[in-house]
Amino acid sequence: MRIREVSFDTFIPACEESILHPLLHRCPRLESLELKSMVCDTTAPIICKILDENGLSDLRHFVLRGHSIQGIQQQIAKVLRSSKPMDSLVLHLGPDQGPVVQSIVEHHKFLKLLDLRKAELSVLVLHDIMTRLPALRSLSAYTNIEMANGESTQGHWKCKEITTLQLTLITRSAESTMDSDKWVESVYKQGLDHIFSETARMKGLQELQIGYNKDLYTECTSVKSDIVYNLG
């Protein structure tokens, strides 16, 4: 018997060690792995080690979420570099996902679904994703819309197949609530202008969801707006 799919969701730390670890050792050719709520601090690094050893030759769908997985970006980046190209990735790893994003755009160019919520992507990193993953059909991410002075993007987004775009826009300073005259020249407007100008070029886009959160780490009650456009 060959197990092709595993979906694991528990809030009991002991279950992760007693069930998940031996299960993954015995399933080296998984096609789908969903780890939805990692809570034990030692679980995520061990899982990364097991996955790296397994080789991930058949894995096409990977979900990793939970309170215990922040701080393992380098391990996840290594796993992604050693795996075969995937179709969908859901990685909620905390704010700094630079190494992970780099591994994704370099080794998973045919990715169709990418969910990086809980990360804080800059406008430039968002542009890199949308430029280097041309097969992408769905993206969910948090984006800091501030663009530093002198920052600029090269070329246009190339995700012509994208149908769903869900962005939560993040601002970090009081400048984001300033009066309208200052807003016109602000670094936030530059970032927002870039996102909307590129979004307007996505002819196949069917759903655009824009949210706003002043602080990445606050609860959902702090969201100022959540707008969904069903297009086409």
Summary of the structure (lengths in Angstrom):
residues: 232
radius of gyration: 18.7
end to end distance: 44.9
largest distance: 66.5
contacts: 715
relative contact order: 0.09
helix: 34%
strand: 25%
